Amino acid sequence: MKKVLLVLTSADELAGEPTGYTLSEAADPWKVFRDAGHVVDFASPQGGRPPVDPGGDRTEVTELFEEDAAVQASLANTAKLEFVEVDQYDAVYLVGGHGTMVDFRGNPHLARVVRELADGGGVVSAVCHGPSGLLDVELANGLRIVEGRKVAAFTDSEERALGKEDQVPFLLSSELEAQGAKLVDAEDWEENVVVDDLLVTGQNPASAAGVAKEVVKILTTLVREEKAEEEAAAQELRAEKDAEKADDE
């Protein structure tokens, strides 16, 4: 069992219109992680209840999400990012929604969470507009986290299709590319999940569950490696004790 932190936007307005996080982009990964037996916590830049984008689709999974008492209790009082203890988590998932374009980029507390998790060998993931939280994040090696990495994110074409290219403060895919990311695009609205080592990203809402599934695969591998290391250490300890007994005899 691992712990995953889902980060949601606190921004409820974009260019004078209501916004927030995309409901399915939180519900879909939550279900994947829950079904895999992992613990899911929620955090946001301002803490408290994050706003839901009114334009998001409703599905059977979003209904489960909204009807789950534990989830709703957590969402009512999400942790404020500045108080998040990164060493408590094995992965972070940056949930998308247009609100992230307002308060993810340049947020020092989100940057700290992403940087410390990445530098510590954890899994960093994001979907749709969530990769805006990867912009400008510099790792201990001096490189930006997206520099030279394969990344998927909401495309400029998809932004224009929604007619929001003049409302957002920047075009996400263009900015990621400007920071050295190797953009991997699919056709508009098609599922597109990209894995680059411990960085997992998805293009749009259709990719939300897929990103989480790839994160689960990585976490499963990490669990197996940890168990193998523990078993090797136990065998070594047993061998040392057997040697000590032999010497005593």
Residue pairs with C-beta under 8 A, 6 or more apart in sequence:
1 37
1 38
1 39
2 38
2 39
2 90
2 91
2 219
2 222
2 223
3 38
3 39
3 40
3 41
3 88
3 89
3 90
3 91
4 29
4 33
4 38
4 39
4 40
4 41
4 89
4 90
4 91
4 92
4 93
4 215
4 219
5 40
5 41
5 42
5 43
5 84
5 89
5 91
5 92
5 93
5 113
6 26
6 29
6 30
6 40
6 41
6 42
6 43
6 92
6 93
6 95
7 42
7 43
7 44
7 81
7 92
7 93
7 94
7 95
7 110
7 113
7 130
7 133
8 21
8 26
8 42
8 43
8 44
8 50
8 78
8 95
8 97
9 19
9 20
9 21
9 44
9 45
9 50
9 51
9 95
9 97
9 99
9 100
9 102
9 103
9 104
10 44
10 45
10 46
10 47
10 48
10 50
10 51
10 99
10 103
11 19
11 20
11 45
11 51
11 99
11 100
11 101
11 102
11 103
12 18
12 19
12 20
12 51
12 99
13 19
13 102
14 98
14 99
14 101
14 102
14 164
14 167
14 168
15 166
15 167
15 168
17 167
18 51
18 53
18 54
19 51
19 53
19 97
19 98
19 99
19 102
20 50
20 51
20 52
20 53
20 54
20 97
20 98
20 99
21 50
21 51
21 52
21 53
21 95
21 96
21 97
21 99
21 100
22 53
22 56
22 95
22 96
22 97
22 128
22 205
23 52
23 53
23 56
23 57
23 58
23 62
23 65
23 66
24 56
24 57
24 59
24 61
24 62
24 205
24 208
25 56
25 95
25 96
25 97
25 127
25 128
25 130
25 205
25 208
26 65
26 95
27 59
27 61
27 62
27 64
27 65
27 66
28 61
28 208
28 209
28 212
29 93
29 95
29 127
29 208
29 209
29 211
29 212
29 215
30 40
30 65
30 71
31 61
31 64
31 65
31 209
32 209
32 212
32 213
32 216
33 40
33 212
33 215
33 216
34 40
36 216
36 219
36 220
38 216
38 219
41 74
41 79
41 89
42 50
42 74
42 75
42 78
42 79
43 78
43 79
43 80
43 81
43 84
43 113
44 50
44 78
44 79
44 80
44 81
45 80
45 81
45 103
45 104
45 107
45 109
45 110
46 80
46 103
47 77
47 78
47 79
47 80
47 81
47 83
48 76
48 77
48 78
49 75
49 76
49 77
49 78
50 75
50 78
50 99
51 99
53 97
53 98
53 99
56 62
56 97
56 205
57 205
65 71
66 72
80 109
81 107
81 109
81 110
81 112
81 113
82 109
84 109
84 113
86 112
86 113
86 116
86 117
86 120
86 122
87 116
87 120
89 117
89 122
90 122
90 123
90 219
90 222
91 117
91 122
91 123
91 124
91 125
91 215
91 218
91 219
92 113
92 114
92 117
92 122
92 123
92 124
92 125
93 125
93 126
93 127
93 130
93 211
93 212
93 215
94 100
94 104
94 110
94 114
94 125
94 126
94 127
94 130
94 131
94 132
94 133
94 134
95 127
95 130
95 208
96 126
96 127
96 128
96 129
96 130
96 154
96 205
96 208
97 128
97 129
97 130
98 129
98 164
98 167
98 168
100 129
100 130
100 132
100 133
101 129
101 132
101 168
101 169
101 170
101 172
102 169
104 110
104 129
104 130
104 132
104 133
104 135
105 132
105 133
105 135
105 136
105 170
106 135
106 136
107 133
110 133
111 133
111 136
111 137
114 124
114 133
114 134
114 137
114 145
115 137
115 138
115 139
115 140
115 145
117 123
117 124
118 124
118 137
118 139
118 145
118 198
118 199
119 139
119 140
121 198
122 198
123 198
123 199
123 200
123 215
123 218
123 219
124 134
124 145
124 198
124 199
124 200
125 199
125 200
125 201
125 211
125 212
125 214
125 215
126 133
126 134
126 153
126 200
126 201
126 202
126 211
127 201
127 202
127 203
127 204
127 205
127 207
127 208
127 211
128 153
128 154
128 202
128 203
128 204
128 205
128 207
128 208
129 153
129 154
129 172
130 153
130 201
131 146
131 151
131 152
131 153
131 154
131 172
131 176
131 201
132 153
132 172
132 175
134 145
134 146
134 151
134 176
134 201
135 146
135 175
135 176
135 179
136 144
136 179
137 144
137 145
137 146
138 144
138 145
139 145
144 179
144 180
145 199
146 176
146 179
146 180
146 181
146 199
147 179
147 180
147 181
148 180
148 181
148 182
149 180
149 181
149 182
149 196
149 197
149 199
150 181
150 182
150 184
150 194
150 195
150 196
151 176
151 181
151 182
151 183
151 184
151 194
151 196
151 199
151 201
152 183
152 184
152 185
152 186
152 192
152 193
152 194
152 201
152 202
152 203
152 207
153 172
153 173
153 176
153 183
153 201
153 203
154 172
154 173
154 203
154 204
155 173
155 185
155 188
155 203
155 204
156 165
156 171
156 172
156 173
156 174
157 185
157 188
158 188
158 189
158 203
158 204
159 165
159 168
159 171
159 172
161 188
165 171
173 183
173 185
176 183
177 183
184 192
184 194
185 192
185 203
186 192
186 203
188 204
189 204
189 206
190 203
190 204
190 206
191 202
191 203
191 204
191 206
191 207
191 210
192 202
192 203
192 204
192 207
193 200
193 201
193 202
193 203
193 207
193 210
193 211
193 213
193 214
194 200
194 201
194 202
195 214
195 218
198 218
200 211
200 214
200 215
200 218
201 211
202 208
202 210
202 211
